[in-house]
Amino acid sequence: MFISNAYAEAAGAAPGGFMEYLPLVALVAVFYFLVLRPQQTRAKEHKAMVEALQRGDEVVTIGGELGRVTKVFEAYVGVELAENLEVTVQKTAIQAVLPKGTIKSIK
């Protein structure tokens, strides 16, 4: 009366199947193409930019400082922010390389 009867499934019913996992596969594919792949592309571009840094390049750091590269070391870069003011920052802290003459046009 309080407990219902348990019945076995029909003999012809197949368990699960590919269609059961299709939404999960689609979600993983969307996540890959919208999140992971663009992030990997940006990381590769940034790594190539950092490796191509050379003396005289005008750069913007992650902190927003504009300067000219004066020294290039293995993991660090000397950046001249103003006349007689040079700071050493990690190469990974360089956000962008600017076109030549940008700093002069801003000042």
Secondary structure, 3 states (H helix, E strand, C coil): CCCCCCCCCCCCCCCCCHHHHHHHHHHHHHHHHHHHHHHHHHHHHHHHHHHCCCCCCEEEECCCCEEEEEEECCCEEEEEEECCEEEEEEHHHEEEEECCCHHHHHC
